[in-house]
Amino acid sequence: MEDETVRLQLTISGMVQGVGFRPFVHALARRLDLAGYVANDSHGVTIEVEGDGRRVARFVVALERETPPLALIERVSTREVPRQGATPPFVIAPSQSGNSRAALVSPDVATCQDCLRELFDPADRRFRYAFANCTNCGPRFTITRDVPYDRATTTMAAFTMCEACAREYHDPADRRFHAQPLACPRCGPRLTLVDAGDHGGDDDPVRAAAALIRAGRILAVKGLGGYHLAADAGDERAVAALRGRKHREEKPFATMVADVDGAERLAILDPEERRLLTSARRPIVLVRRRPEAPVASATAPGNRSLGIMLPYTPLHHLLMQELGAPIVLTSGNVSDEPIAFRDADARERLAGIADAFLTHDRAIHIRTDDSVVRSFRGAPMPLRRARGYVPQPLRVDEAFPRPVLACGAELKNTICLGKGHHAFLSHHIGDLENYDVLRSFTEAVAHLRALFDVTPAVVAHDLHPEYLSTKWALEQEGVEPVGVQHHHAHVIACLADNRASGPVIGVAFDGLGYGGDGTLWGGEFLVADATGFERAGHLAAVPMPGGTAAIREPWRMAAVYLERAYAGEVPALPLRHRHEARWRAVLDVARSGFNSPLTSSAGRLFDAVSALLGVRDVATYEGQAAIELEQLVDPTEARAYVAPLRIDGETFEIPGADLVRAAAEDLLRDAPPPLIAARFHNGVAASIVAGCRVVRERSGLATVALSGGVFQNMVLLARTVDALEAHGFQVLRHRQVPPNDGGLSLGQAVIAAASPLLQQNAGRSIRRMS
């Protein structure tokens, strides 16, 4: 290339649209005095650059070394093309459309520091403008209708730029050069406060909204991916009113604070939690609550943790500056419904909850909840992957041989599209228990299919015949259905999360999933890779008296476990006294087998001990009993209950009843419940290690993948990881997708791709359960 003029064509794939990549390329080429162009296309970005060979070589090196912070280059293809005698300047060319699309769309990005400075600068023309953004921040996924990512393919197409904005948009030296959501008070979206009643005559919607919150009112706020409900986090009456109107009895609310200092006043933060809070993704971060935190008790009743987030839009920053105090900020919906995102629907559905609506006229194209993460040993662990993360794909080592759509599970539903080396995991959709959530599910399928040009040849689904996602999958025509066992999908999701192939020892502990033997699994030890699995061991199965009633009333599981632990001679425990009137009837139902499916669920075992200790007899939300049992644990207690494995041929069982009996005996000896809770957690961890050691002896495998919602329990996870590593195991845990059912569709997609039905050479088949 040296000492002569050359022309190179570069094709860039990855996260390179909507992240300031074209302006960066433009500035780099002009700095090196090169000719040519850069353009978005349906696969990413195409560049042609012409000039002195040495400068062209420097351009190619700098292209990857100096990439903008929000860009993610996956691949650069370079080829020399005929010179055209072009001379500078280098230009940004119009976007090119194609028949197929592979361009990646950026997640929504929190307000950058430059825009924030302008927001609070009285001399700036965007002073207090709630929709300020630039190439480094602002809405992306939630306003994108199609690719290539240009203004015309977003909901900003409805707003014509004024002359001042147009000058910024076309000025290569400006930070807003080709920023597609670019706007200002003259030409962009506008805020409106409606149904507010008397707010003191203030014509500034943000100031008026803040006054309403200070007065104890509940405000609906239109955000990036939908509406939120806001209330003063320090006002007991306001937060209690929000709970009552939203029909959310006890599940914790998220809290927004103005900055990290505000977060420090409410919680004790480690460095990773600070990093997560201030990242451009701006998730809700679960952190350790300070006992004296000045928030209403109804914000997170009985919980040692708080879900805290920082402002991520200019509107949030303005509102928090006006208030000077934390606010509860929760999804704009009635419990179990999807978040409202269309204006008319929001006004109808939230009218009985909100006293006022702080809204605007920029449309949201796809609803997206806030993401929820927590920190574990200096690394993130997502609990809900949505805004800020979606639709950034996960890269898989083995390409999907045919496009796959995976439909997820019933609870915490997500979908996953597999194409090439990309797995596109959707935003959190919710629990598929009613028509509104199912409609949200179908909208997500249609949107992601259109955005990434995926026509599935295969649809993967859970084996449970009553899941709405399964029924929907089996109704689709022209595709090949592949049923995937629930816990196999959990383990493979963890492998895909870690770019590992297996086989591994998979430990899948969760609430429950449809097994391959007619029972409900949930405490599983699998030897697994993507092509199949063997069930090596599990928690001993017990009946769930009343079926789903046993999930809502954890004391039923305690009765069953105690009956088994004491062979029918249950001692006079407080739990039995509390439920004496129904005790015998529940056990009779369990023994009859009527509406009492057998389950090996680890979640139900935790429920049983929670009820035994008087923590939670009746649950108002999924996982509540186990969450509150974790809160009770004395972290200084090192002793563990013992449940010797029962080995039966090729499999083993962990007798959960032994753990329950040990807890009951300690309770009869008046041991403090925090010690009992700790010994139980330690006992479960010890049982996991014992099971993994048996599997290692038989298989030679020494890598363990931990997955399933039970491993959201930080006490159990820490105890288990410590003990496994002390015994020489390599431990894989979730870092990019949730361990709960929110990550399940990723595992389904990878398994479907590895199915012998799809690939002739899928590798060793361990065993398929279908």
Protein Blocks (a to p, Z undefined) as FASTA:
>chain_A
ZZpacddddddedjfehnlmmmmmmmmmmmnopaddddddfklpadddeddfklmmmmmm
mmmmmgcfkbccfbdcddddddehiacddddddddddfbdcbdcdddddddfklmmmmmm
mkbckgoiakbccfkgccfklmpfbdcddfklpcklmpccdfklmmmmmmmkbmkgoiak
gccfklmccdddehklpnhhpabfklmmmmmmmnopacddddfkoccddddfklmklmmm
mmmmnopaklccddddfblmlmmmmpccdfklmmmmmmmnlpaddddddfklccdfklmg
oiabdcddddfbfklmmmmmmnopacdddddddehiacdfbfklmmmmmmmmpgbdcddf
bdcfbdcdddddddeehiacdfbdcehjaccdcddfbdcfbacddebjmbopacdddehj
bccddddfbjcfbfklmmmmmmmmmmmmmmnopacfbdcddfblkbmklmmmmmpghiac
ddddfklmmmmmmmmmnopgbjaddddddfbdcdfeopachbdcddddfkbccdfbdcdd
dddehijmmmmmmmlmmmmmmmmmnnopaccdfklmmmmmmmmmmmmmmmnopapacdfb
fklmmmmmmmmnomambdcbehklmmmmmmmpcfkbmbdcddddddehjbccddfklmmm
mmmmmmmnopafklmmmmmmmmmmmmmmmmmmmmmmmnopabdcdedjklmpmklmmmmm
mmmmmnopacdddfkbcfblmlmmmmmmmmmmmpmklpmbgojafbdcZZ
